[in-house]
Amino acid sequence: MEIEQNKTVRKKELVRAAKFTLFSISAGMVQAVSFAMMNSLLKWDYRVSYLTALVLSVVWNFTFNRRFTFKAANNVPIAMLKIAAFYAVFTPLSTWGGDWLEGIGWNEYIVLAISMLLNFVLEFLYDRFFVFGKSTDSAEKKPKGKV
């Protein structure tokens, strides 16, 4: 019985990781396209392009992952504040690092890809265990007739 339950939990977490990956890819596309438009078409500064694209991506990713990946019914403003806390640390570090790498000659799109990959891994862990944690799957619909 316990082995069956462990298999079910592992499968559920694997599906959750796959969903997070797919939504993160879509958020990455939002970030990459908006960054490219601001950086290449509008000729905005790296930092302004990066920060604007990051905010668009975060809002997109939070919205879909809260609803479909983590199925969390926790307090939305508190969850958003926790995400804001993550980005209060991640954003300055990734912006500074991106500026520095671009300043020493790295291509801004390679720098963006590195930042996005770090963001993907760190945010999944942060969301799963801190932002949504115990409220994960709390918004799942219960079958009719079940208490």
Legacy VTK file of the C-alpha trace (Angstrom):
# vtk DataFile Version 3.0
C-alpha trace
ASCII
DATASET POLYDATA
POINTS 147 float
0.000 0.000 0.000
2.778 2.423 0.939
4.713 1.628 -2.249
1.603 2.390 -4.348
1.159 5.671 -2.501
4.813 6.615 -3.070
4.439 5.876 -6.787
1.362 8.092 -6.934
3.156 10.937 -5.153
6.213 10.606 -7.425
4.010 10.600 -10.529
2.122 13.659 -9.307
5.371 15.542 -8.634
6.745 14.532 -12.032
3.601 15.864 -13.722
3.903 19.034 -11.621
7.530 19.505 -12.720
6.530 18.960 -16.362
3.731 21.539 -16.096
6.085 24.013 -14.427
8.583 23.429 -17.229
5.989 24.035 -19.950
4.630 27.184 -18.310
8.185 28.373 -17.705
8.983 27.840 -21.380
5.974 29.976 -22.284
7.070 32.610 -19.741
10.580 32.386 -21.177
9.147 33.064 -24.608
7.315 36.103 -23.225
10.571 37.285 -21.669
12.753 36.571 -24.698
10.395 38.156 -27.233
9.733 41.238 -25.131
13.468 41.565 -24.367
14.329 41.261 -28.059
11.758 43.875 -29.006
12.988 46.352 -26.410
16.681 45.608 -26.932
16.825 45.310 -30.728
13.889 47.313 -32.027
13.605 50.041 -29.425
17.345 50.062 -28.575
16.635 50.309 -24.865
19.428 49.818 -22.345
20.095 46.177 -21.314
18.903 46.758 -17.749
15.624 48.416 -18.748
14.903 45.747 -21.371
15.801 42.929 -18.995
13.810 44.244 -16.035
10.687 44.990 -18.065
10.797 41.594 -19.776
11.383 39.882 -16.430
8.341 41.511 -14.826
6.136 40.476 -17.760
7.457 36.931 -17.500
6.978 36.713 -13.733
3.350 37.827 -13.851
2.644 35.348 -16.666
4.409 32.480 -14.885
2.880 33.151 -11.466
-0.639 33.277 -12.848
-0.471 29.980 -14.711
1.629 28.024 -12.213
-0.502 29.012 -9.234
-3.673 27.870 -10.993
-2.576 24.837 -12.992
0.743 23.543 -11.619
0.469 23.980 -7.880
-3.355 24.249 -7.762
-2.983 26.452 -4.725
-5.853 28.114 -2.910
-3.590 30.104 -0.620
-3.843 33.858 -0.177
-2.890 35.425 -3.540
-1.459 38.697 -2.145
0.738 36.769 0.307
1.896 34.393 -2.436
2.704 37.398 -4.644
4.642 39.022 -1.800
6.684 35.841 -1.437
7.401 35.918 -5.179
8.319 39.599 -4.867
10.770 38.662 -2.085
12.397 36.087 -4.381
12.765 38.655 -7.125
13.980 41.306 -4.668
17.082 39.102 -4.360
17.217 37.447 -7.792
16.642 40.584 -9.893
19.486 42.757 -8.585
21.905 39.832 -8.694
20.916 38.779 -12.213
20.841 42.387 -13.445
24.251 43.137 -11.979
25.632 39.848 -13.311
24.112 40.458 -16.742
25.518 43.981 -16.890
28.924 42.729 -15.839
28.989 39.841 -18.347
27.764 42.079 -21.153
30.405 44.637 -20.128
33.198 42.096 -20.583
31.941 41.181 -24.030
29.437 38.383 -23.546
26.513 38.362 -25.945
23.401 39.731 -24.241
21.273 36.809 -25.459
23.653 34.252 -23.914
23.541 36.251 -20.691
19.740 36.291 -20.858
19.632 32.512 -21.414
21.860 31.898 -18.370
19.678 34.182 -16.220
16.529 32.452 -17.414
17.917 28.979 -16.676
18.946 29.987 -13.147
15.553 31.598 -12.640
13.763 28.419 -13.783
15.529 26.085 -11.365
15.557 28.395 -8.362
11.961 29.531 -8.762
10.591 25.986 -9.061
12.197 25.025 -5.755
11.144 28.285 -4.115
7.540 28.018 -5.367
7.144 24.337 -4.547
8.485 24.471 -1.017
7.963 28.058 0.143
5.385 30.009 -1.852
2.808 27.252 -2.288
4.243 24.579 0.032
1.430 23.181 2.159
-1.262 24.822 0.021
-0.176 22.830 -3.051
-3.200 20.998 -4.476
-5.546 22.777 -2.063
-7.667 24.093 -4.950
-8.254 20.682 -6.513
-11.912 19.957 -7.020
-13.280 17.203 -4.843
-15.519 14.618 -6.527
-19.228 15.155 -5.961
-20.606 13.256 -3.007
-17.204 13.077 -1.246
-16.511 14.961 1.952
LINES 1 148
147 0 1 2 3 4 5 6 7 8 9 10 11 12 13 14 15 16 17 18 19 20 21 22 23 24 25 26 27 28 29 30 31 32 33 34 35 36 37 38 39 40 41 42 43 44 45 46 47 48 49 50 51 52 53 54 55 56 57 58 59 60 61 62 63 64 65 66 67 68 69 70 71 72 73 74 75 76 77 78 79 80 81 82 83 84 85 86 87 88 89 90 91 92 93 94 95 96 97 98 99 100 101 102 103 104 105 106 107 108 109 110 111 112 113 114 115 116 117 118 119 120 121 122 123 124 125 126 127 128 129 130 131 132 133 134 135 136 137 138 139 140 141 142 143 144 145 146
